[in-house]
Every structure is written in C-alpha cells, then in structure tokens.
Amino acid sequence: MARGNEGQELHTYVNYAWGDESLQARYGYEPWRLQKLRELKTKYDPCGKFDFFNPIPQARRTRCRGQDSPGYETQ
C-alpha cells in the first residue's frame, strides 16, 4: 500500500492490486458500487468459480454440485 498518504483515499487499479488494499480502494468508495458488484457476482458467478483474483465477497454463496466431492477444484 502507498505510505505517506494517511487520511487520503487510496485508489488502486485492480490489475495492479497486491491484495492488501481495501475493497473500497479497489472498486470505489461509493457504497452503491460494492452493492452493485455483489449483486452481479451473485447473479453471474453464484458458485464463486472466479474468486481467485481480487474476489468480491458475497452475502450468500450458492451450494454448487461437486463442491463437497473429493477432487473438486476451483480453477
């Protein structure tokens, strides 16, 4: 994270994020932004198959076929 900017909002381009930035720094500080992203994530990726890079936490996760099976991998 950038140092020396205490009290200022940090803005990070998602592709250059290290992962220790806040969700707001990566996706925007307006509350509606994260809400909209969570809704889209729930609609289009309910099983979380694309959670490997800068994931957007969802309020609820759909239980998908095969997740509890041995050998299940999220790729």
mmCIF file of the N, C-alpha and C atoms, coordinates in Angstrom:
data_MODEL
# 
_entry.id   MODEL 
# 
loop_
_atom_site.group_PDB 
_atom_site.id 
_atom_site.type_symbol 
_atom_site.label_atom_id 
_atom_site.label_alt_id 
_atom_site.label_comp_id 
_atom_site.label_asym_id 
_atom_site.label_entity_id 
_atom_site.label_seq_id 
_atom_site.pdbx_PDB_ins_code 
_atom_site.Cartn_x 
_atom_site.Cartn_y 
_atom_site.Cartn_z 
_atom_site.occupancy 
_atom_site.B_iso_or_equiv 
_atom_site.pdbx_formal_charge 
_atom_site.auth_seq_id 
_atom_site.auth_comp_id 
_atom_site.auth_asym_id 
_atom_site.auth_atom_id 
_atom_site.pdbx_PDB_model_num 
ATOM 1   N N  . MET A 1 1  ? 0.834   -1.177  0.000   1.00 0.00 ? 1  MET A N  1 
ATOM 2   C CA . MET A 1 1  ? 0.000   0.000   0.000   1.00 0.00 ? 1  MET A CA 1 
ATOM 3   C C  . MET A 1 1  ? 0.877   1.238   0.000   1.00 0.00 ? 1  MET A C  1 
ATOM 4   N N  . ALA A 1 2  ? 0.361   2.268   -0.529  1.00 0.00 ? 2  ALA A N  1 
ATOM 5   C CA . ALA A 1 2  ? 1.101   3.524   -0.560  1.00 0.00 ? 2  ALA A CA 1 
ATOM 6   C C  . ALA A 1 2  ? 1.200   4.087   0.848   1.00 0.00 ? 2  ALA A C  1 
ATOM 7   N N  . ARG A 1 3  ? 2.363   4.520   1.218   1.00 0.00 ? 3  ARG A N  1 
ATOM 8   C CA . ARG A 1 3  ? 2.592   5.095   2.537   1.00 0.00 ? 3  ARG A CA 1 
ATOM 9   C C  . ARG A 1 3  ? 2.711   6.608   2.401   1.00 0.00 ? 3  ARG A C  1 
ATOM 10  N N  . GLY A 1 4  ? 2.470   7.304   3.497   1.00 0.00 ? 4  GLY A N  1 
ATOM 11  C CA . GLY A 1 4  ? 2.592   8.748   3.489   1.00 0.00 ? 4  GLY A CA 1 
ATOM 12  C C  . GLY A 1 4  ? 1.332   9.467   3.050   1.00 0.00 ? 4  GLY A C  1 
ATOM 13  N N  . ASN A 1 5  ? 0.265   8.727   2.827   1.00 0.00 ? 5  ASN A N  1 
ATOM 14  C CA . ASN A 1 5  ? -0.997  9.327   2.393   1.00 0.00 ? 5  ASN A CA 1 
ATOM 15  C C  . ASN A 1 5  ? -2.075  9.143   3.448   1.00 0.00 ? 5  ASN A C  1 
ATOM 16  N N  . GLU A 1 6  ? -1.702  9.133   4.714   1.00 0.00 ? 6  GLU A N  1 
ATOM 17  C CA . GLU A 1 6  ? -2.677  8.927   5.776   1.00 0.00 ? 6  GLU A CA 1 
ATOM 18  C C  . GLU A 1 6  ? -3.775  9.979   5.682   1.00 0.00 ? 6  GLU A C  1 
ATOM 19  N N  . GLY A 1 7  ? -5.004  9.536   5.815   1.00 0.00 ? 7  GLY A N  1 
ATOM 20  C CA . GLY A 1 7  ? -6.143  10.438  5.756   1.00 0.00 ? 7  GLY A CA 1 
ATOM 21  C C  . GLY A 1 7  ? -6.681  10.653  4.352   1.00 0.00 ? 7  GLY A C  1 
ATOM 22  N N  . GLN A 1 8  ? -5.993  10.141  3.359   1.00 0.00 ? 8  GLN A N  1 
ATOM 23  C CA . GLN A 1 8  ? -6.450  10.278  1.977   1.00 0.00 ? 8  GLN A CA 1 
ATOM 24  C C  . GLN A 1 8  ? -6.984  8.933   1.488   1.00 0.00 ? 8  GLN A C  1 
ATOM 25  N N  . GLU A 1 9  ? -7.931  8.981   0.558   1.00 0.00 ? 9  GLU A N  1 
ATOM 26  C CA . GLU A 1 9  ? -8.453  7.747   -0.023  1.00 0.00 ? 9  GLU A CA 1 
ATOM 27  C C  . GLU A 1 9  ? -7.416  7.157   -0.969  1.00 0.00 ? 9  GLU A C  1 
ATOM 28  N N  . LEU A 1 10 ? -7.174  5.875   -0.814  1.00 0.00 ? 10 LEU A N  1 
ATOM 29  C CA . LEU A 1 10 ? -6.269  5.166   -1.695  1.00 0.00 ? 10 LEU A CA 1 
ATOM 30  C C  . LEU A 1 10 ? -7.065  4.627   -2.876  1.00 0.00 ? 10 LEU A C  1 
ATOM 31  N N  . HIS A 1 11 ? -6.581  4.832   -4.069  1.00 0.00 ? 11 HIS A N  1 
ATOM 32  C CA . HIS A 1 11 ? -7.220  4.303   -5.273  1.00 0.00 ? 11 HIS A CA 1 
ATOM 33  C C  . HIS A 1 11 ? -6.222  3.405   -5.977  1.00 0.00 ? 11 HIS A C  1 
ATOM 34  N N  . THR A 1 12 ? -6.657  2.198   -6.313  1.00 0.00 ? 12 THR A N  1 
ATOM 35  C CA . THR A 1 12 ? -5.787  1.205   -6.921  1.00 0.00 ? 12 THR A CA 1 
ATOM 36  C C  . THR A 1 12 ? -6.429  0.649   -8.177  1.00 0.00 ? 12 THR A C  1 
ATOM 37  N N  . TYR A 1 13 ? -5.660  0.534   -9.232  1.00 0.00 ? 13 TYR A N  1 
ATOM 38  C CA . TYR A 1 13 ? -6.122  -0.136  -10.436 1.00 0.00 ? 13 TYR A CA 1 
ATOM 39  C C  . TYR A 1 13 ? -6.156  -1.629  -10.124 1.00 0.00 ? 13 TYR A C  1 
ATOM 40  N N  . VAL A 1 14 ? -7.282  -2.292  -10.334 1.00 0.00 ? 14 VAL A N  1 
ATOM 41  C CA . VAL A 1 14 ? -7.483  -3.671  -9.898  1.00 0.00 ? 14 VAL A CA 1 
ATOM 42  C C  . VAL A 1 14 ? -6.382  -4.604  -10.393 1.00 0.00 ? 14 VAL A C  1 
ATOM 43  N N  . ASN A 1 15 ? -5.947  -4.465  -11.612 1.00 0.00 ? 15 ASN A N  1 
ATOM 44  C CA . ASN A 1 15 ? -4.930  -5.377  -12.142 1.00 0.00 ? 15 ASN A CA 1 
ATOM 45  C C  . ASN A 1 15 ? -3.567  -5.199  -11.473 1.00 0.00 ? 15 ASN A C  1 
ATOM 46  N N  . TYR A 1 16 ? -3.355  -4.088  -10.780 1.00 0.00 ? 16 TYR A N  1 
ATOM 47  C CA . TYR A 1 16 ? -2.090  -3.858  -10.086 1.00 0.00 ? 16 TYR A CA 1 
ATOM 48  C C  . TYR A 1 16 ? -2.220  -3.997  -8.579  1.00 0.00 ? 16 TYR A C  1 
ATOM 49  N N  . ALA A 1 17 ? -3.347  -4.443  -8.098  1.00 0.00 ? 17 ALA A N  1 
ATOM 50  C CA . ALA A 1 17 ? -3.567  -4.585  -6.656  1.00 0.00 ? 17 ALA A CA 1 
ATOM 51  C C  . ALA A 1 17 ? -2.729  -5.734  -6.102  1.00 0.00 ? 17 ALA A C  1 
ATOM 52  N N  . TRP A 1 18 ? -2.234  -5.561  -4.885  1.00 0.00 ? 18 TRP A N  1 
ATOM 53  C CA . TRP A 1 18 ? -1.456  -6.599  -4.201  1.00 0.00 ? 18 TRP A CA 1 
ATOM 54  C C  . TRP A 1 18 ? -2.356  -7.535  -3.420  1.00 0.00 ? 18 TRP A C  1 
ATOM 55  N N  . GLY A 1 19 ? -3.529  -7.057  -3.057  1.00 0.00 ? 19 GLY A N  1 
ATOM 56  C CA . GLY A 1 19 ? -4.447  -7.867  -2.269  1.00 0.00 ? 19 GLY A CA 1 
ATOM 57  C C  . GLY A 1 19 ? -4.611  -7.367  -0.859  1.00 0.00 ? 19 GLY A C  1 
ATOM 58  N N  . ASP A 1 20 ? -3.742  -6.441  -0.424  1.00 0.00 ? 20 ASP A N  1 
ATOM 59  C CA . ASP A 1 20 ? -3.883  -5.906  0.927   1.00 0.00 ? 20 ASP A CA 1 
ATOM 60  C C  . ASP A 1 20 ? -4.656  -4.588  0.941   1.00 0.00 ? 20 ASP A C  1 
ATOM 61  N N  . GLU A 1 21 ? -5.119  -4.157  -0.217  1.00 0.00 ? 21 GLU A N  1 
ATOM 62  C CA . GLU A 1 21 ? -5.931  -2.943  -0.304  1.00 0.00 ? 21 GLU A CA 1 
ATOM 63  C C  . GLU A 1 21 ? -7.365  -3.247  0.132   1.00 0.00 ? 21 GLU A C  1 
ATOM 64  N N  . SER A 1 22 ? -8.059  -2.233  0.566   1.00 0.00 ? 22 SER A N  1 
ATOM 65  C CA . SER A 1 22 ? -9.461  -2.432  0.939   1.00 0.00 ? 22 SER A CA 1 
ATOM 66  C C  . SER A 1 22 ? -10.303 -2.618  -0.334  1.00 0.00 ? 22 SER A C  1 
ATOM 67  N N  . LEU A 1 23 ? -11.493 -3.166  -0.155  1.00 0.00 ? 23 LEU A N  1 
ATOM 68  C CA . LEU A 1 23 ? -12.398 -3.310  -1.297  1.00 0.00 ? 23 LEU A CA 1 
ATOM 69  C C  . LEU A 1 23 ? -12.734 -1.950  -1.885  1.00 0.00 ? 23 LEU A C  1 
ATOM 70  N N  . GLN A 1 24 ? -12.856 -0.948  -1.015  1.00 0.00 ? 24 GLN A N  1 
ATOM 71  C CA . GLN A 1 24 ? -13.179 0.393   -1.488  1.00 0.00 ? 24 GLN A CA 1 
ATOM 72  C C  . GLN A 1 24 ? -12.037 0.962   -2.335  1.00 0.00 ? 24 GLN A C  1 
ATOM 73  N N  . ALA A 1 25 ? -10.801 0.701   -1.963  1.00 0.00 ? 25 ALA A N  1 
ATOM 74  C CA . ALA A 1 25 ? -9.660  1.195   -2.741  1.00 0.00 ? 25 ALA A CA 1 
ATOM 75  C C  . ALA A 1 25 ? -9.639  0.546   -4.127  1.00 0.00 ? 25 ALA A C  1 
ATOM 76  N N  . ARG A 1 26 ? -10.061 -0.710  -4.199  1.00 0.00 ? 26 ARG A N  1 
ATOM 77  C CA . ARG A 1 26 ? -10.047 -1.416  -5.483  1.00 0.00 ? 26 ARG A CA 1 
ATOM 78  C C  . ARG A 1 26 ? -11.261 -1.111  -6.348  1.00 0.00 ? 26 ARG A C  1 
ATOM 79  N N  . TYR A 1 27 ? -12.434 -0.972  -5.729  1.00 0.00 ? 27 TYR A N  1 
ATOM 80  C CA . TYR A 1 27 ? -13.670 -0.886  -6.507  1.00 0.00 ? 27 TYR A CA 1 
ATOM 81  C C  . TYR A 1 27 ? -14.429 0.419   -6.371  1.00 0.00 ? 27 TYR A C  1 
ATOM 82  N N  . GLY A 1 28 ? -13.980 1.324   -5.520  1.00 0.00 ? 28 GLY A N  1 
ATOM 83  C CA . GLY A 1 28 ? -14.631 2.618   -5.383  1.00 0.00 ? 28 GLY A CA 1 
ATOM 84  C C  . GLY A 1 28 ? -15.214 2.824   -4.000  1.00 0.00 ? 28 GLY A C  1 
ATOM 85  N N  . TYR A 1 29 ? -15.219 4.061   -3.553  1.00 0.00 ? 29 TYR A N  1 
ATOM 86  C CA . TYR A 1 29 ? -15.642 4.391   -2.198  1.00 0.00 ? 29 TYR A CA 1 
ATOM 87  C C  . TYR A 1 29 ? -17.138 4.636   -2.068  1.00 0.00 ? 29 TYR A C  1 
ATOM 88  N N  . GLU A 1 30 ? -17.859 4.789   -3.171  1.00 0.00 ? 30 GLU A N  1 
ATOM 89  C CA . GLU A 1 30 ? -19.297 4.982   -3.081  1.00 0.00 ? 30 GLU A CA 1 
ATOM 90  C C  . GLU A 1 30 ? -19.951 3.647   -2.717  1.00 0.00 ? 30 GLU A C  1 
ATOM 91  N N  . PRO A 1 31 ? -20.814 3.617   -1.703  1.00 0.00 ? 31 PRO A N  1 
ATOM 92  C CA . PRO A 1 31 ? -21.416 2.358   -1.238  1.00 0.00 ? 31 PRO A CA 1 
ATOM 93  C C  . PRO A 1 31 ? -22.179 1.601   -2.329  1.00 0.00 ? 31 PRO A C  1 
ATOM 94  N N  . TRP A 1 32 ? -22.789 2.311   -3.268  1.00 0.00 ? 32 TRP A N  1 
ATOM 95  C CA . TRP A 1 32 ? -23.579 1.637   -4.297  1.00 0.00 ? 32 TRP A CA 1 
ATOM 96  C C  . TRP A 1 32 ? -22.694 0.782   -5.209  1.00 0.00 ? 32 TRP A C  1 
ATOM 97  N N  . ARG A 1 33 ? -21.420 1.117   -5.344  1.00 0.00 ? 33 ARG A N  1 
ATOM 98  C CA . ARG A 1 33 ? -20.540 0.355   -6.232  1.00 0.00 ? 33 ARG A CA 1 
ATOM 99  C C  . ARG A 1 33 ? -20.364 -1.091  -5.766  1.00 0.00 ? 33 ARG A C  1 
ATOM 100 N N  . LEU A 1 34 ? -20.023 -1.262  -4.499  1.00 0.00 ? 34 LEU A N  1 
ATOM 101 C CA . LEU A 1 34 ? -19.847 -2.619  -3.985  1.00 0.00 ? 34 LEU A CA 1 
ATOM 102 C C  . LEU A 1 34 ? -21.159 -3.382  -3.961  1.00 0.00 ? 34 LEU A C  1 
ATOM 103 N N  . GLN A 1 35 ? -22.250 -2.696  -3.658  1.00 0.00 ? 35 GLN A N  1 
ATOM 104 C CA . GLN A 1 35 ? -23.558 -3.357  -3.667  1.00 0.00 ? 35 GLN A CA 1 
ATOM 105 C C  . GLN A 1 35 ? -23.888 -3.881  -5.056  1.00 0.00 ? 35 GLN A C  1 
ATOM 106 N N  . LYS A 1 36 ? -23.667 -3.062  -6.074  1.00 0.00 ? 36 LYS A N  1 
ATOM 107 C CA . LYS A 1 36 ? -23.944 -3.483  -7.450  1.00 0.00 ? 36 LYS A CA 1 
ATOM 108 C C  . LYS A 1 36 ? -23.029 -4.633  -7.874  1.00 0.00 ? 36 LYS A C  1 
ATOM 109 N N  . LEU A 1 37 ? -21.743 -4.560  -7.512  1.00 0.00 ? 37 LEU A N  1 
ATOM 110 C CA . LEU A 1 37 ? -20.820 -5.644  -7.840  1.00 0.00 ? 37 LEU A CA 1 
ATOM 111 C C  . LEU A 1 37 ? -21.230 -6.943  -7.164  1.00 0.00 ? 37 LEU A C  1 
ATOM 112 N N  . ARG A 1 38 ? -21.664 -6.850  -5.897  1.00 0.00 ? 38 ARG A N  1 
ATOM 113 C CA . ARG A 1 38 ? -22.105 -8.066  -5.193  1.00 0.00 ? 38 ARG A CA 1 
ATOM 114 C C  . ARG A 1 38 ? -23.340 -8.674  -5.861  1.00 0.00 ? 38 ARG A C  1 
ATOM 115 N N  . GLU A 1 39 ? -24.268 -7.831  -6.278  1.00 0.00 ? 39 GLU A N  1 
ATOM 116 C CA . GLU A 1 39 ? -25.466 -8.335  -6.961  1.00 0.00 ? 39 GLU A CA 1 
ATOM 117 C C  . GLU A 1 39 ? -25.097 -9.022  -8.272  1.00 0.00 ? 39 GLU A C  1 
ATOM 118 N N  . LEU A 1 40 ? -24.215 -8.410  -9.052  1.00 0.00 ? 40 LEU A N  1 
ATOM 119 C CA . LEU A 1 40 ? -23.794 -9.012  -10.319 1.00 0.00 ? 40 LEU A CA 1 
ATOM 120 C C  . LEU A 1 40 ? -23.037 -10.315 -10.088 1.00 0.00 ? 40 LEU A C  1 
ATOM 121 N N  . LYS A 1 41 ? -22.182 -10.334 -9.075  1.00 0.00 ? 41 LYS A N  1 
ATOM 122 C CA . LYS A 1 41 ? -21.416 -11.528 -8.744  1.00 0.00 ? 41 LYS A CA 1 
ATOM 123 C C  . LYS A 1 41 ? -22.345 -12.667 -8.342  1.00 0.00 ? 41 LYS A C  1 
ATOM 124 N N  . THR A 1 42 ? -23.341 -12.359 -7.539  1.00 0.00 ? 42 THR A N  1 
ATOM 125 C CA . THR A 1 42 ? -24.306 -13.377 -7.115  1.00 0.00 ? 42 THR A CA 1 
ATOM 126 C C  . THR A 1 42 ? -25.089 -13.908 -8.300  1.00 0.00 ? 42 THR A C  1 
ATOM 127 N N  . LYS A 1 43 ? -25.427 -13.041 -9.237  1.00 0.00 ? 43 LYS A N  1 
ATOM 128 C CA . LYS A 1 43 ? -26.216 -13.449 -10.396 1.00 0.00 ? 43 LYS A CA 1 
ATOM 129 C C  . LYS A 1 43 ? -25.396 -14.274 -11.386 1.00 0.00 ? 43 LYS A C  1 
ATOM 130 N N  . TYR A 1 44 ? -24.181 -13.827 -11.705 1.00 0.00 ? 44 TYR A N  1 
ATOM 131 C CA . TYR A 1 44 ? -23.418 -14.449 -12.785 1.00 0.00 ? 44 TYR A CA 1 
ATOM 132 C C  . TYR A 1 44 ? -22.353 -15.444 -12.335 1.00 0.00 ? 44 TYR A C  1 
ATOM 133 N N  . ASP A 1 45 ? -21.980 -15.442 -11.059 1.00 0.00 ? 45 ASP A N  1 
ATOM 134 C CA . ASP A 1 45 ? -20.993 -16.396 -10.551 1.00 0.00 ? 45 ASP A CA 1 
ATOM 135 C C  . ASP A 1 45 ? -21.399 -16.872 -9.162  1.00 0.00 ? 45 ASP A C  1 
ATOM 136 N N  . PRO A 1 46 ? -22.560 -17.519 -9.063  1.00 0.00 ? 46 PRO A N  1 
ATOM 137 C CA . PRO A 1 46 ? -23.076 -17.908 -7.748  1.00 0.00 ? 46 PRO A CA 1 
ATOM 138 C C  . PRO A 1 46 ? -22.210 -18.948 -7.041  1.00 0.00 ? 46 PRO A C  1 
ATOM 139 N N  . CYS A 1 47 ? -21.435 -19.729 -7.767  1.00 0.00 ? 47 CYS A N  1 
ATOM 140 C CA . CYS A 1 47 ? -20.598 -20.762 -7.159  1.00 0.00 ? 47 CYS A CA 1 
ATOM 141 C C  . CYS A 1 47 ? -19.201 -20.263 -6.820  1.00 0.00 ? 47 CYS A C  1 
ATOM 142 N N  . GLY A 1 48 ? -18.854 -19.048 -7.219  1.00 0.00 ? 48 GLY A N  1 
ATOM 143 C CA . GLY A 1 48 ? -17.555 -18.489 -6.892  1.00 0.00 ? 48 GLY A CA 1 
ATOM 144 C C  . GLY A 1 48 ? -16.399 -19.071 -7.672  1.00 0.00 ? 48 GLY A C  1 
ATOM 145 N N  . LYS A 1 49 ? -16.651 -19.509 -8.890  1.00 0.00 ? 49 LYS A N  1 
ATOM 146 C CA . LYS A 1 49 ? -15.584 -20.098 -9.695  1.00 0.00 ? 49 LYS A CA 1 
ATOM 147 C C  . LYS A 1 49 ? -14.518 -19.083 -10.100 1.00 0.00 ? 49 LYS A C  1 
ATOM 148 N N  . PHE A 1 50 ? -14.825 -17.797 -10.022 1.00 0.00 ? 50 PHE A N  1 
ATOM 149 C CA . PHE A 1 50 ? -13.872 -16.766 -10.427 1.00 0.00 ? 50 PHE A CA 1 
ATOM 150 C C  . PHE A 1 50 ? -13.415 -15.927 -9.240  1.00 0.00 ? 50 PHE A C  1 
ATOM 151 N N  . ASP A 1 51 ? -13.284 -16.540 -8.081  1.00 0.00 ? 51 ASP A N  1 
ATOM 152 C CA . ASP A 1 51 ? -12.888 -15.842 -6.866  1.00 0.00 ? 51 ASP A CA 1 
ATOM 153 C C  . ASP A 1 51 ? -11.376 -15.812 -6.658  1.00 0.00 ? 51 ASP A C  1 
ATOM 154 N N  . PHE A 1 52 ? -10.609 -16.259 -7.603  1.00 0.00 ? 52 PHE A N  1 
ATOM 155 C CA . PHE A 1 52 ? -9.166  -16.413 -7.392  1.00 0.00 ? 52 PHE A CA 1 
ATOM 156 C C  . PHE A 1 52 ? -8.387  -15.108 -7.415  1.00 0.00 ? 52 PHE A C  1 
ATOM 157 N N  . PHE A 1 53 ? -8.881  -14.040 -8.013  1.00 0.00 ? 53 PHE A N  1 
ATOM 158 C CA . PHE A 1 53 ? -8.131  -12.789 -8.109  1.00 0.00 ? 53 PHE A CA 1 
ATOM 159 C C  . PHE A 1 53 ? -9.016  -11.628 -7.697  1.00 0.00 ? 53 PHE A C  1 
ATOM 160 N N  . ASN A 1 54 ? -8.653  -10.940 -6.632  1.00 0.00 ? 54 ASN A N  1 
ATOM 161 C CA . ASN A 1 54 ? -9.430  -9.810  -6.115  1.00 0.00 ? 54 ASN A CA 1 
ATOM 162 C C  . ASN A 1 54 ? -10.913 -10.130 -5.991  1.00 0.00 ? 54 ASN A C  1 
ATOM 163 N N  . PRO A 1 55 ? -11.256 -11.117 -5.176  1.00 0.00 ? 55 PRO A N  1 
ATOM 164 C CA . PRO A 1 55 ? -12.653 -11.524 -5.059  1.00 0.00 ? 55 PRO A CA 1 
ATOM 165 C C  . PRO A 1 55 ? -13.542 -10.439 -4.448  1.00 0.00 ? 55 PRO A C  1 
ATOM 166 N N  . ILE A 1 56 ? -14.805 -10.516 -4.789  1.00 0.00 ? 56 ILE A N  1 
ATOM 167 C CA . ILE A 1 56 ? -15.826 -9.636  -4.226  1.00 0.00 ? 56 ILE A CA 1 
ATOM 168 C C  . ILE A 1 56 ? -16.659 -10.510 -3.288  1.00 0.00 ? 56 ILE A C  1 
ATOM 169 N N  . PRO A 1 57 ? -16.559 -10.301 -1.979  1.00 0.00 ? 57 PRO A N  1 
ATOM 170 C CA . PRO A 1 57 ? -17.324 -11.133 -1.051  1.00 0.00 ? 57 PRO A CA 1 
ATOM 171 C C  . PRO A 1 57 ? -18.825 -11.010 -1.301  1.00 0.00 ? 57 PRO A C  1 
ATOM 172 N N  . GLN A 1 58 ? -19.492 -12.153 -1.270  1.00 0.00 ? 58 GLN A N  1 
ATOM 173 C CA . GLN A 1 58 ? -20.938 -12.173 -1.475  1.00 0.00 ? 58 GLN A CA 1 
ATOM 174 C C  . GLN A 1 58 ? -21.641 -12.354 -0.144  1.00 0.00 ? 58 GLN A C  1 
ATOM 175 N N  . ALA A 1 59 ? -22.867 -11.879 -0.088  1.00 0.00 ? 59 ALA A N  1 
ATOM 176 C CA . ALA A 1 59 ? -23.663 -12.034 1.124   1.00 0.00 ? 59 ALA A CA 1 
ATOM 177 C C  . ALA A 1 59 ? -24.016 -13.501 1.345   1.00 0.00 ? 59 ALA A C  1 
ATOM 178 N N  . ARG A 1 60 ? -24.316 -14.204 0.280   1.00 0.00 ? 60 ARG A N  1 
ATOM 179 C CA . ARG A 1 60 ? -24.645 -15.632 0.391   1.00 0.00 ? 60 ARG A CA 1 
ATOM 180 C C  . ARG A 1 60 ? -24.008 -16.373 -0.778  1.00 0.00 ? 60 ARG A C  1 
ATOM 181 N N  . ARG A 1 61 ? -23.608 -17.587 -0.523  1.00 0.00 ? 61 ARG A N  1 
ATOM 182 C CA . ARG A 1 61 ? -22.958 -18.409 -1.537  1.00 0.00 ? 61 ARG A CA 1 
ATOM 183 C C  . ARG A 1 61 ? -23.885 -19.573 -1.878  1.00 0.00 ? 61 ARG A C  1 
ATOM 184 N N  . THR A 1 62 ? -24.127 -19.793 -3.146  1.00 0.00 ? 62 THR A N  1 
ATOM 185 C CA . THR A 1 62 ? -24.937 -20.916 -3.597  1.00 0.00 ? 62 THR A CA 1 
ATOM 186 C C  . THR A 1 62 ? -24.113 -22.189 -3.496  1.00 0.00 ? 62 THR A C  1 
ATOM 187 N N  . ARG A 1 63 ? -24.725 -23.224 -2.998  1.00 0.00 ? 63 ARG A N  1 
ATOM 188 C CA . ARG A 1 63 ? -24.042 -24.515 -2.918  1.00 0.00 ? 63 ARG A CA 1 
ATOM 189 C C  . ARG A 1 63 ? -24.109 -25.157 -4.295  1.00 0.00 ? 63 ARG A C  1 
ATOM 190 N N  . CYS A 1 64 ? -22.971 -25.420 -4.868  1.00 0.00 ? 64 CYS A N  1 
ATOM 191 C CA . CYS A 1 64 ? -22.917 -25.939 -6.223  1.00 0.00 ? 64 CYS A CA 1 
ATOM 192 C C  . CYS A 1 64 ? -22.546 -27.411 -6.241  1.00 0.00 ? 64 CYS A C  1 
ATOM 193 N N  . ARG A 1 65 ? -23.009 -28.078 -7.243  1.00 0.00 ? 65 ARG A N  1 
ATOM 194 C CA . ARG A 1 65 ? -22.764 -29.503 -7.398  1.00 0.00 ? 65 ARG A CA 1 
ATOM 195 C C  . ARG A 1 65 ? -21.267 -29.784 -7.458  1.00 0.00 ? 65 ARG A C  1 
ATOM 196 N N  . GLY A 1 66 ? -20.844 -30.744 -6.675  1.00 0.00 ? 66 GLY A N  1 
ATOM 197 C CA . GLY A 1 66 ? -19.464 -31.181 -6.726  1.00 0.00 ? 66 GLY A CA 1 
ATOM 198 C C  . GLY A 1 66 ? -18.533 -30.483 -5.762  1.00 0.00 ? 66 GLY A C  1 
ATOM 199 N N  . GLN A 1 67 ? -18.950 -29.454 -5.083  1.00 0.00 ? 67 GLN A N  1 
ATOM 200 C CA . GLN A 1 67 ? -18.040 -28.739 -4.192  1.00 0.00 ? 67 GLN A CA 1 
ATOM 201 C C  . GLN A 1 67 ? -17.612 -29.581 -3.000  1.00 0.00 ? 67 GLN A C  1 
ATOM 202 N N  . ASP A 1 68 ? -18.458 -30.475 -2.546  1.00 0.00 ? 68 ASP A N  1 
ATOM 203 C CA . ASP A 1 68 ? -18.102 -31.308 -1.402  1.00 0.00 ? 68 ASP A CA 1 
ATOM 204 C C  . ASP A 1 68 ? -17.503 -32.642 -1.824  1.00 0.00 ? 68 ASP A C  1 
ATOM 205 N N  . SER A 1 69 ? -17.416 -32.891 -3.120  1.00 0.00 ? 69 SER A N  1 
ATOM 206 C CA . SER A 1 69 ? -16.886 -34.141 -3.623  1.00 0.00 ? 69 SER A CA 1 
ATOM 207 C C  . SER A 1 69 ? -15.364 -34.135 -3.558  1.00 0.00 ? 69 SER A C  1 
ATOM 208 N N  . PRO A 1 70 ? -14.751 -35.300 -3.311  1.00 0.00 ? 70 PRO A N  1 
ATOM 209 C CA . PRO A 1 70 ? -13.281 -35.365 -3.362  1.00 0.00 ? 70 PRO A CA 1 
ATOM 210 C C  . PRO A 1 70 ? -12.807 -35.003 -4.764  1.00 0.00 ? 70 PRO A C  1 
ATOM 211 N N  . GLY A 1 71 ? -11.743 -34.270 -4.845  1.00 0.00 ? 71 GLY A N  1 
ATOM 212 C CA . GLY A 1 71 ? -11.190 -33.895 -6.152  1.00 0.00 ? 71 GLY A CA 1 
ATOM 213 C C  . GLY A 1 71 ? -11.793 -32.644 -6.733  1.00 0.00 ? 71 GLY A C  1 
ATOM 214 N N  . TYR A 1 72 ? -12.736 -32.001 -6.018  1.00 0.00 ? 72 TYR A N  1 
ATOM 215 C CA . TYR A 1 72 ? -13.322 -30.767 -6.528  1.00 0.00 ? 72 TYR A CA 1 
ATOM 216 C C  . TYR A 1 72 ? -12.280 -29.683 -6.495  1.00 0.00 ? 72 TYR A C  1 
ATOM 217 N N  . GLU A 1 73 ? -12.115 -28.985 -7.601  1.00 0.00 ? 73 GLU A N  1 
ATOM 218 C CA . GLU A 1 73 ? -11.146 -27.897 -7.673  1.00 0.00 ? 73 GLU A CA 1 
ATOM 219 C C  . GLU A 1 73 ? -11.807 -26.685 -8.273  1.00 0.00 ? 73 GLU A C  1 
ATOM 220 N N  . THR A 1 74 ? -11.487 -25.513 -7.752  1.00 0.00 ? 74 THR A N  1 
ATOM 221 C CA . THR A 1 74 ? -11.931 -24.280 -8.384  1.00 0.00 ? 74 THR A CA 1 
ATOM 222 C C  . THR A 1 74 ? -10.786 -23.780 -9.231  1.00 0.00 ? 74 THR A C  1 
ATOM 223 N N  . GLN A 1 75 ? -11.004 -23.714 -10.503 1.00 0.00 ? 75 GLN A N  1 
ATOM 224 C CA . GLN A 1 75 ? -9.938  -23.300 -11.405 1.00 0.00 ? 75 GLN A CA 1 
ATOM 225 C C  . GLN A 1 75 ? -10.321 -22.032 -12.093 1.00 0.00 ? 75 GLN A C  1 
# 
